[in-house]
Amino acid sequence: LQGQPPALFKPQLVRLLGTAQLTLLHAVLALKAAFGEALFTAQDEALLLRRLTLAAQHPALPTPTHLFHLHCLLSFPENWPLGPEGEEAAPLLLRPQLCQGLLPSLLHDPMSLLARLYLLCLLCMEDKEEEEKGQVPSPRQYLEELLAGLRQRAALAGSPQALATLCFQASYLVAHCLAGQPAVLTPLIQGLAQLYRARPVLAPHFVDLLDRVGPELGEPLRVALRQEVVSRPGRDEALRWHLQIVAKVADGDAQSATLSFLQAAAAHCTGWDLQQALLRVCRALLRAGGGGGLADLLQALVRQLEDPDGRDHARLYYILLAHLARPKLGVALGPSLAAPALASSLVAENQGFVASLMVQEAPAPMRLSVGPRGVKGPLPVLQLQVEPLEPVYSLELRFRVEGQLYAPMEAVHLPCLCPGRPARPLLLPLQPRRPAPAWLDVHALYTTPAGLTCHAHLPPLFVNFSNLFLPFPQPLEGAGPGFFEELWDSCLPKGAESRVWCPLGLQGLEALVSCHLEPFVVASQPPTSYHVAIRLPPDSKLLLRLEAAQTDGVPVALRTDDWAVLPLAGDYLRGLSATV
């Protein structure tokens, strides 16, 4: 569009500015971004902005349309933008009086509320501490009231989890957009501390928020939450949540108050889960430097805890505190990417103990393909070729077919696979419930050299129609023609009969039979006539007469006792010449 003159679009602009179709509105915004003031005057810009604002607050429009108009407002291509290109900011002409209907409310659904809240945060960034004339509050005051309402709903006992999630999403959005405004962050921190005081059960949400926000909100919120927790008695019914918060906010500051809380709480940690939570707090204090009070607490836990695993943890932490300086404590207890996975309950979570107990999803460690047919037996057997890409141990391959075509298949096990070492073919018995090709879904479960248990999805394998072929027992010498005629006559009248033209290619009929049908020939007069009998599990048969071959092909007479086999057999015969 930028290569076209702006005058080309000017006659249509008046009609396009009044459109209600989203596609045309999107085209108008694209024209404005391409040409700017060369096509759109200041009056056009103000009109388009006003139409977007009014449409975004229309009550009859669905939520996706509302969100689209809000996105257009946030990304509005102004004629003279002040910020860098691509930055989302409220347009200069979008004043608080114009977007009163776009302010978020507790009655909005979560998606609309968060989108409107983002616009409100952008307006607060431009608020210069001057309230608008009249009774309309400033954007910052409205924001504080909205966040207070969200916290009040989340603080209600038994309130839905979705309300708490929305409250913390809104808090994160405000902290992300207004990180440089203490006037907004201070009441936000105080409100969150009051919310924790009302509902300690929301501790996992606080931990997640602390992981995501920057230091502008994170550090003051840590201090506020620590003060809330240590001021509580140790026998509080919400002790497990207090311990979870303390493990997150523990540091070198105010350790005396934290240790006093832990010493009071230790007497009430009678369950295994509370004891483990208490030990996680001790571990966090160890990483922060420890101290004499922590050593006394660990000694008391060694004597007090009934669970041997908890006693061993406390004893290990005491030994580390007594023998390692503060810098080495941080190294010993910090994360280690090279640490092996050990099978001991004393190993900390960061050393891979938890990961070693979980089945992890991983890329496929091997390639699997269908090999040539060469196994004889009462059932068709699929021969699989394995090409390992990395060392694996205790491999289990599971196969599944959608629908009811095949009976469930047993898993295939291999003790070890290593790249560079030849792997023997895998044999997978098939039990078709009707003779038809199918796709096999393949799932691998194995152990890595690091001791981790992993699972992977391999590309599906295709079972061809010819993979189901089984030979009839060989008749006595000289009895082949009679045996074939008996089978031929037995197919009718129950079965079906057809004739197919089979192209031969360059090598003739004898080469075609030798490559594909030789195990199933019961009578022949080479090189012009072959009688083929194929058994198809579970209880069908396919008979072929290949006679009177010509230079470019051979007519094939087919009989079967299962009419559903005919189209599959025809496709198979017509495709043979391409593989000779």
JOWOPE-V621606 format. One record per pair of residues at least 6 apart in sequence whose ideal C-beta (glycine too) atoms are under 8 Angstrom apart, sorted by the first residue. I is the first residue (numbers start at 1). GAP is how many residues later the second one is. D is the distance in Angstrom with one decimal. If there is no record, write none. Layout:
# JOWOPE-V621606
[[I;GAP;D] [I;GAP;D]]
This chain:
# JOWOPE-V621606
[[1;29;7.1] [1;30;6.8] [1;33;4.8] [1;34;7.8] [2;32;5.1] [2;33;7.6] [6;29;4.9] [6;32;4.6] [6;33;4.2] [9;22;6.0] [9;26;7.6] [9;30;6.2] [10;29;6.6] [13;15;7.9] [13;18;7.9] [13;26;6.9] [13;27;7.7] [13;31;7.1] [16;8;6.0] [16;11;7.2] [16;12;5.0] [16;15;7.9] [17;11;6.7] [17;27;6.7] [17;30;6.0] [17;31;6.0] [17;34;7.1] [18;33;7.7] [19;6;5.8] [19;9;7.1] [20;35;7.9] [22;43;6.9] [22;46;6.2] [25;47;7.4] [28;20;6.9] [29;43;6.1] [29;47;7.6] [29;48;6.4] [31;8;6.3] [31;9;7.9] [32;7;7.2] [32;8;5.3] [32;13;7.6] [32;16;7.2] [32;45;4.9] [33;44;3.9] [36;41;7.2] [36;43;5.3] [37;42;4.3] [37;43;7.7] [40;8;7.4] [40;39;6.7] [42;37;7.0] [45;33;7.1] [45;34;5.9] [45;48;7.1] [46;47;5.8] [49;24;7.7] [49;27;6.4] [49;42;6.0] [49;44;5.4] [49;45;6.5] [50;48;7.2] [52;17;5.6] [52;20;5.4] [52;21;5.4] [52;24;7.2] [53;20;6.8] [53;41;7.0] [53;45;5.8] [53;46;5.8] [53;48;7.7] [53;49;6.7] [55;6;7.1] [55;10;7.9] [55;14;5.0] [56;10;5.9] [56;13;3.7] [56;14;5.4] [56;17;6.4] [56;46;5.8] [57;9;8.0] [57;44;3.6] [57;45;5.6] [58;8;7.9] [61;8;7.9] [63;46;6.3] [63;48;6.3] [63;49;5.9] [66;46;5.8] [66;49;7.7] [67;44;6.5] [67;45;6.9] [67;48;5.5] [70;32;7.3] [70;45;4.8] [70;46;6.8] [70;49;6.3] [71;44;7.7] [73;17;7.6] [73;18;7.0] [73;21;6.7] [73;29;7.7] [73;46;6.7] [74;14;4.6] [74;15;7.6] [74;16;7.4] [74;44;7.1] [74;45;6.5] [74;48;7.2] [75;13;6.0] [76;15;4.6] [76;18;7.8] [78;13;5.6] [78;14;6.7] [81;8;7.9] [82;7;7.9] [82;10;7.0] [83;6;5.1] [88;34;7.4] [89;33;5.8] [89;36;7.8] [90;29;6.6] [90;32;4.2] [90;33;5.5] [90;35;7.9] [90;36;6.5] [94;29;7.8] [96;27;6.0] [96;36;5.8] [96;40;7.1] [96;42;7.5] [96;43;5.7] [97;35;6.6] [97;39;7.1] [99;20;7.0] [99;24;7.3] [100;36;7.0] [102;14;5.8] [102;17;6.0] [103;13;6.4] [103;17;6.0] [103;39;6.0] [104;8;7.6] [104;9;4.7] [104;10;7.9] [104;12;3.8] [104;13;4.8] [104;16;6.1] [104;42;5.9] [105;8;7.3] [105;11;8.0] [105;41;7.8] [106;7;7.7] [106;40;7.4] [106;43;5.1] [106;44;7.1] [106;47;7.0] [108;8;6.6] [110;52;7.2] [110;56;5.0] [110;59;7.6] [113;53;7.0] [113;57;7.4] [114;52;7.8] [114;55;6.2] [114;56;6.7] [114;59;6.4] [117;26;7.9] [117;29;7.3] [117;53;5.7] [117;56;5.8] [117;57;7.4] [118;55;6.2] [118;59;7.0] [120;19;5.9] [120;22;6.8] [120;23;5.7] [120;26;7.6] [121;22;7.2] [121;52;6.6] [121;53;6.0] [121;56;3.8] [121;57;5.9] [122;55;7.0] [123;16;4.3] [124;15;4.7] [124;16;5.1] [124;19;5.7] [124;53;7.8] [124;54;6.1] [124;57;7.3] [124;60;6.7] [125;52;6.8] [125;53;6.7] [125;56;7.8] [127;11;5.8] [127;12;5.1] [127;13;5.5] [129;9;7.9] [129;54;8.0] [130;8;7.5] [131;6;6.8] [131;7;4.4] [131;10;7.5] [132;6;6.5] [137;8;7.6] [140;43;7.0] [140;44;6.3] [143;31;6.9] [143;41;6.9] [144;40;7.5] [144;43;5.5] [146;24;7.7] [147;23;6.4] [147;24;6.9] [147;27;6.7] [147;40;7.9] [147;41;6.4] [147;44;6.3] [148;43;6.2] [150;13;7.8] [150;16;6.5] [150;17;4.3] [150;20;5.5] [150;21;8.0] [151;16;5.8] [151;40;5.2] [151;41;7.4] [151;43;7.3] [151;44;4.8] [153;6;6.1] [153;10;4.9] [153;14;7.1] [154;9;5.2] [154;10;4.4] [154;12;7.8] [154;13;4.1] [154;14;8.0] [154;41;6.2] [154;45;7.0] [154;48;7.0] [155;39;7.8] [155;40;5.4] [155;43;4.0] [155;44;5.4] [156;7;7.9] [157;42;7.3] [164;35;7.8] [164;38;5.6] [164;41;5.9] [165;40;7.3] [167;28;7.5] [168;37;4.7] [168;40;7.3] [168;41;5.5] [171;17;6.4] [171;21;6.5] [171;38;6.5] [172;37;6.1] [172;40;6.0] [172;41;6.3] [174;10;6.7] [174;14;6.3] [175;10;6.9] [175;13;7.0] [175;38;4.8] [175;39;7.3] [175;41;7.2] [175;42;4.3] [176;37;7.4] [176;38;7.9] [178;6;4.6] [178;7;7.0] [179;6;7.4] [179;35;5.6] [179;37;4.3] [179;38;6.9] [180;36;7.1] [185;31;6.3] [185;32;5.6] [185;35;7.2] [186;34;7.9] [188;29;7.1] [189;28;6.8] [189;31;5.0] [189;32;5.3] [189;35;5.4] [190;34;7.3] [192;14;7.4] [192;17;7.9] [192;29;6.2] [192;32;7.3] [192;33;8.0] [193;28;7.7] [193;31;4.1] [193;32;6.5] [193;34;7.7] [193;35;5.5] [195;7;6.8] [196;6;6.7] [196;7;7.4] [196;10;6.2] [196;29;6.1] [196;32;5.6] [196;49;7.4] [197;31;5.6] [200;36;7.8] [200;38;3.8] [200;41;4.1] [200;42;6.4] [200;45;7.9] [201;37;6.9] [201;40;6.0] [202;39;8.0] [203;38;3.9] [203;39;7.7] [203;41;4.7] [203;42;5.2] [204;40;7.3] [206;15;7.9] [206;19;6.4] [206;39;6.3] [206;42;7.6] [207;37;6.6] [207;38;7.2] [207;41;5.0] [209;12;7.6] [210;8;5.6] [210;11;6.6] [210;12;6.7] [210;38;5.9] [210;39;7.4] [213;8;7.5] [222;26;7.7] [222;27;4.2] [222;29;7.5] [223;26;7.8] [223;30;8.0] [225;20;5.5] [225;24;5.4] [226;19;7.7] [226;20;7.0] [226;23;4.7] [226;24;7.7] [226;28;6.4] [226;31;7.9] [226;32;7.0] [229;13;4.7] [229;16;5.4] [229;17;5.5] [229;20;7.8] [229;32;6.7] [230;16;7.7] [230;24;7.5] [230;27;4.6] [230;28;5.9] [230;30;7.1] [230;31;4.4] [232;6;7.9] [232;10;6.1] [232;29;7.5] [233;31;6.8] [234;27;6.3] [234;28;7.9] [234;29;7.8] [234;30;3.2] [234;31;3.6] [234;32;7.6] [234;33;7.0] [234;34;5.8] [235;29;7.7] [235;30;7.7] [235;32;7.9] [235;33;4.8] [236;6;6.5] [239;26;5.9] [239;29;6.1] [239;30;7.3] [239;35;6.4] [240;33;6.7] [240;34;5.9] [240;37;5.8] [242;19;7.8] [242;23;7.4] [243;22;7.1] [243;31;7.1] [243;34;3.9] [243;35;5.9] [243;37;7.3] [243;38;5.7] [244;33;6.3] [246;12;6.3] [246;15;7.2] [246;16;7.5] [246;35;5.0] [246;38;7.7] [247;30;7.0] [247;33;4.6] [247;34;4.6] [247;36;7.8] [247;37;5.0] [248;36;7.7] [250;8;6.1] [250;31;6.1] [250;34;4.2] [250;35;5.3] [250;38;6.0] [251;37;4.9] [252;36;4.7] [252;37;5.1] [255;30;6.6] [255;33;7.5] [255;36;5.6] [255;38;6.8] [255;39;7.4] [256;37;6.5] [258;23;7.8] [258;27;7.0] [259;26;7.7] [259;32;7.6] [259;34;4.1] [259;35;6.3] [259;38;6.0] [262;16;6.7] [262;19;6.2] [262;20;7.5] [262;35;5.9] [263;34;5.9] [263;37;7.4] [265;13;6.8] [266;12;6.3] [266;31;7.1] [266;34;6.6] [266;35;6.4] [266;38;6.5] [267;37;7.9] [268;6;7.5] [269;6;5.0] [269;8;7.6] [269;9;4.9] [272;35;5.6] [272;38;7.3] [275;30;5.7] [275;32;5.9] [275;35;4.4] [276;34;6.8] [278;23;7.4] [279;22;7.5] [279;31;6.2] [279;34;4.9] [279;35;6.5] [279;38;7.4] [282;12;6.7] [282;15;6.9] [282;16;6.3] [282;19;7.5] [282;32;7.2] [282;35;5.6] [283;34;6.6] [283;50;6.4] [283;65;7.3] [285;6;7.8] [285;9;5.3] [286;8;7.0] [286;31;5.8] [286;34;6.7] [286;35;6.2] [286;43;5.8] [286;47;5.9] [287;42;6.7] [287;43;5.8] [287;46;5.0] [287;47;7.1] [289;37;4.8] [289;40;7.2] [290;31;4.8] [290;36;7.3] [290;39;6.6] [294;27;6.5] [295;23;6.4] [295;26;5.6] [295;27;6.9] [298;16;5.1] [298;17;7.8] [298;19;5.4] [298;20;4.0] [298;23;6.8] [299;19;6.2] [301;9;7.2] [301;10;7.4] [301;13;3.9] [302;9;5.6] [302;12;4.8] [302;13;5.2] [302;16;6.7] [305;6;4.9] [305;9;6.4] [309;36;5.3] [309;37;8.0] [312;33;7.5] [312;34;5.6] [313;33;6.8] [316;30;6.0] [320;9;6.3] [320;12;6.1] [320;13;7.4] [321;8;7.2] [324;8;6.1] [333;15;7.0] [333;17;7.8] [334;16;7.2] [335;15;4.5] [336;14;6.8] [336;15;6.3] [339;11;7.8] [339;12;4.4] [339;13;6.1] [340;11;7.9] [340;12;7.1] [340;110;6.9] [340;111;7.3] [341;10;7.5] [341;11;3.9] [341;12;7.0] [341;14;6.6] [341;15;4.0] [341;109;5.9] [341;110;4.5] [341;111;6.4] [342;9;6.7] [342;10;7.5] [342;11;6.9] [342;14;7.9] [343;13;7.0] [343;108;7.8] [344;9;7.4] [345;8;7.6] [347;6;4.3] [352;98;7.9] [352;100;7.8] [355;97;6.3] [356;95;5.8] [356;96;6.0] [356;97;7.8] [358;95;7.5] [359;86;7.4] [359;94;5.0] [359;95;6.9] [359;96;5.5] [360;92;6.1] [360;93;7.2] [360;94;5.1] [360;95;7.5] [361;93;7.1] [361;94;6.0] [361;95;7.0] [362;86;7.8] [362;92;4.1] [362;93;7.2] [362;94;5.3] [363;93;6.3] [364;25;7.5] [364;80;6.9] [364;92;4.7] [364;93;7.0] [364;94;4.9] [364;95;7.5] [365;23;6.7] [365;24;5.5] [365;25;4.9] [365;27;5.0] [365;52;7.8] [365;79;7.0] [365;81;6.5] [365;89;7.8] [365;91;6.4] [366;20;5.8] [366;21;6.1] [366;22;4.8] [366;23;5.7] [366;26;7.1] [366;51;6.5] [366;78;7.2] [366;92;7.3] [367;19;7.6] [367;20;4.2] [367;22;6.9] [367;91;8.0] [368;16;5.8] [368;17;7.4] [368;18;6.1] [368;19;7.8] [368;29;7.7] [368;74;6.1] [368;90;5.4] [368;91;7.5] [368;93;6.5] [369;15;7.1] [369;16;4.9] [369;18;7.6] [369;92;7.6] [370;12;6.3] [370;13;7.1] [370;14;6.4] [370;15;7.5] [370;91;5.8] [370;92;7.2] [370;93;7.6] [370;94;7.8] [370;97;7.2] [371;12;4.1] [371;13;6.3] [371;14;4.5] [371;54;5.6] [372;11;6.7] [373;10;6.8] [373;93;7.3] [373;94;6.5] [373;96;7.6] [374;9;6.4] [375;6;4.2] [375;8;6.1] [375;52;6.2] [376;95;7.6] [377;52;7.7] [378;92;7.8] [379;50;5.1] [379;51;6.4] [379;52;6.2] [379;91;7.8] [379;158;6.4] [380;49;7.6] [380;50;4.7] [380;52;7.3] [380;87;6.1] [380;88;4.9] [380;89;7.2] [380;90;6.1] [380;157;6.3] [381;46;5.2] [381;47;6.7] [381;48;5.3] [381;49;6.9] [382;45;7.5] [382;46;4.4] [382;47;7.9] [382;48;5.8] [382;79;7.7] [382;81;6.5] [382;85;6.0] [383;42;5.0] [383;43;7.4] [383;44;6.2] [383;45;7.9] [384;28;7.8] [384;41;6.3] [384;42;4.2] [384;43;7.6] [384;44;6.0] [384;77;7.5] [385;40;6.0] [386;28;7.7] [386;31;6.6] [386;37;4.5] [386;39;7.6] [386;40;6.1] [387;36;7.5] [388;29;4.0] [388;30;6.2] [388;31;5.1] [388;33;7.8] [388;35;6.5] [389;30;6.4] [390;29;6.5] [390;58;8.0] [391;25;7.6] [391;26;7.0] [391;27;4.9] [391;28;7.1] [391;57;7.8] [391;58;5.4] [392;24;7.4] [392;25;5.0] [392;54;4.2] [392;55;7.0] [392;56;6.9] [393;22;7.0] [393;23;5.4] [393;24;8.0] [393;53;6.6] [393;54;4.5] [393;55;7.6] [393;56;7.4] [394;19;7.8] [394;21;6.6] [394;52;6.2] [394;53;4.8] [395;18;6.8] [395;19;4.3] [395;20;7.7] [395;21;7.8] [395;22;6.0] [395;49;6.6] [395;50;7.5] [395;51;4.5] [396;15;5.2] [396;16;7.4] [396;17;5.5] [396;48;7.2] [396;49;4.5] [396;50;7.0] [397;14;6.2] [397;15;4.5] [397;16;7.8] [397;17;7.7] [397;29;7.2] [397;45;6.4] [397;46;7.4] [397;47;5.7] [397;61;8.0] [398;13;4.9] [398;44;7.4] [398;45;4.5] [398;46;7.7] [398;47;7.1] [399;10;4.6] [399;12;7.6] [399;13;7.7] [399;29;6.5] [399;41;5.0] [399;42;7.1] [399;43;6.0] [399;44;7.9] [399;62;8.0] [400;8;7.8] [400;9;7.4] [400;40;7.2] [400;41;4.7] [400;43;7.4] [401;8;7.7] [401;37;5.0] [401;38;7.2] [401;39;6.0] [401;40;7.4] [402;36;7.8] [402;37;7.2] [402;39;7.4] [404;29;6.0] [405;27;6.6] [405;28;6.1] [405;29;6.6] [405;31;5.8] [405;33;4.9] [406;24;6.2] [406;25;6.0] [406;26;5.4] [406;27;6.3] [406;32;6.2] [407;24;3.8] [407;25;7.9] [407;26;6.3] [409;19;6.5] [409;20;7.3] [409;21;7.2] [409;22;7.4] [410;19;7.5] [412;14;5.2] [412;15;7.9] [412;16;6.2] [414;9;7.7] [414;12;7.4] [417;6;5.9] [430;33;6.8] [430;37;7.4] [430;38;7.0] [430;107;7.8] [431;106;7.2] [431;107;7.8] [432;36;5.9] [432;104;8.0] [432;105;5.2] [432;106;6.5] [433;105;6.6] [434;104;7.5] [434;130;7.2] [435;30;7.5] [435;33;5.3] [435;101;3.9] [435;102;6.6] [435;105;5.5] [435;127;7.1] [435;129;8.0] [435;130;6.0] [435;133;7.4] [436;29;7.5] [436;128;7.8] [436;132;6.8] [437;25;6.8] [437;26;5.5] [437;27;5.6] [437;28;5.0] [437;30;7.8] [437;31;8.0] [437;131;7.4] [438;24;7.8] [438;25;5.1] [439;21;4.7] [439;22;7.2] [439;23;5.7] [439;24;7.5] [440;20;6.0] [440;21;4.4] [440;22;7.6] [440;23;6.3] [441;16;7.8] [441;19;5.5] [442;15;7.3] [442;16;4.0] [442;17;7.3] [442;18;6.5] [442;19;6.2] [443;12;6.7] [443;13;7.6] [443;14;6.0] [443;15;7.3] [444;11;6.6] [444;12;4.8] [444;13;7.8] [444;14;5.9] [445;8;7.3] [445;9;7.6] [445;10;5.0] [446;7;7.6] [446;8;6.1] [446;9;7.8] [446;10;7.7] [447;6;5.6] [447;7;7.5] [448;6;5.9] [465;103;4.9] [465;104;7.7] [465;106;7.6] [465;107;5.2] [466;50;7.3] [466;106;6.2] [468;68;5.8] [468;69;6.4] [469;50;7.9] [469;51;6.5] [469;65;5.0] [469;66;7.6] [469;67;7.1] [470;64;7.2] [470;65;4.3] [470;66;7.2] [470;67;6.6] [471;48;5.1] [471;49;5.2] [471;62;7.7] [471;63;7.5] [471;64;6.8] [472;11;7.9] [472;15;7.6] [472;48;7.6] [472;50;6.6] [472;61;4.9] [472;62;7.9] [472;63;5.6] [472;69;7.8] [474;48;7.4] [475;7;7.8] [475;8;4.1] [475;47;6.3] [480;42;4.6] [480;43;3.8] [480;51;7.4] [481;42;4.4] [481;50;7.1] [483;39;6.0] [483;40;7.7] [483;50;7.9] [484;38;5.0] [484;39;5.0] [484;47;4.5] [484;49;6.0] [484;59;7.2] [487;46;5.6] [487;54;6.6] [487;56;5.8] [488;55;5.6] [488;57;7.9] [488;71;5.9] [490;71;7.3] [491;6;7.3] [491;50;7.3] [491;52;6.5] [491;68;4.2] [491;69;6.1] [491;70;5.0] [492;67;7.0] [494;67;5.8] [495;64;6.2] [495;65;5.2] [495;66;3.9] [495;67;6.7] [495;68;6.6] [496;63;7.4] [496;64;6.0] [496;66;7.9] [496;67;4.0] [496;70;5.6] [497;60;7.4] [497;61;6.7] [497;62;5.0] [498;59;7.9] [498;60;4.8] [498;68;5.3] [498;72;7.0] [499;56;6.1] [499;57;6.8] [499;58;5.5] [499;59;7.0] [500;55;7.6] [500;56;4.8] [500;58;6.3] [500;69;7.6] [500;70;5.0] [500;73;5.2] [500;74;6.9] [501;52;5.5] [501;53;7.8] [501;54;6.0] [501;55;7.4] [501;73;7.9] [502;10;7.6] [502;44;7.3] [502;51;5.8] [502;52;5.3] [502;53;7.6] [502;54;5.0] [502;71;4.6] [502;72;6.7] [502;74;6.4] [502;75;7.0] [503;49;6.6] [503;50;4.7] [503;71;7.1] [503;73;7.9] [503;74;4.0] [504;8;6.0] [504;45;6.9] [504;47;7.7] [504;48;6.3] [504;49;5.2] [504;50;6.1] [504;73;5.8] [504;76;7.7] [505;7;7.4] [505;72;4.1] [505;73;7.6] [505;75;4.8] [506;74;7.9] [507;73;5.5] [508;19;6.8] [508;41;7.2] [509;18;6.0] [509;19;7.1] [509;21;7.3] [509;37;6.4] [509;40;4.2] [509;45;5.3] [510;16;5.9] [510;17;4.0] [511;69;5.7] [512;64;5.8] [512;65;7.0] [512;68;5.3] [513;8;6.6] [513;11;7.8] [513;17;5.2] [513;19;7.8] [513;33;7.1] [515;64;7.3] [515;65;5.7] [516;60;5.7] [516;63;7.5] [516;64;7.9] [517;13;7.1] [517;15;5.1] [517;27;7.5] [520;12;4.9] [520;13;6.1] [520;14;4.9] [521;9;5.5] [521;10;6.9] [521;11;5.6] [522;9;5.8] [522;10;7.3] [522;11;4.9] [523;7;7.8] [523;8;4.1] [524;6;4.6] [524;7;6.6] [527;22;7.6] [528;19;7.0] [528;20;7.0] [528;21;5.5] [529;17;6.9] [529;18;4.6] [529;19;7.7] [530;14;7.7] [530;15;8.0] [530;16;4.5] [530;17;7.9] [531;12;7.7] [531;13;7.4] [531;14;6.0] [531;15;7.8] [532;11;7.0] [532;12;4.1] [532;13;8.0] [532;14;7.0] [533;8;6.8] [533;9;7.9] [533;10;5.5] [534;7;6.7] [534;8;4.4] [534;9;7.5] [534;10;7.5] [535;6;5.6] [536;6;5.9] [536;26;7.4] [536;29;6.5] [540;20;6.6] [540;21;6.0] [540;22;4.1] [540;25;6.0] [541;19;6.5] [541;20;5.9] [542;16;7.0] [542;17;8.0] [542;18;4.9] [542;23;5.7] [542;27;5.6] [543;15;7.0] [543;16;4.6] [543;17;6.9] [544;12;5.6] [544;13;7.2] [544;14;6.0] [544;25;7.9] [544;29;7.8] [545;11;6.8] [545;12;4.1] [545;13;8.0] [546;8;5.3] [546;10;5.5] [547;7;7.5] [547;8;7.3] [547;10;7.7] [548;6;7.2] [548;7;6.5] [553;24;7.8] [556;17;5.8] [558;8;6.6] [558;11;5.7] [558;12;7.6] [560;6;6.3] [560;9;7.0]]
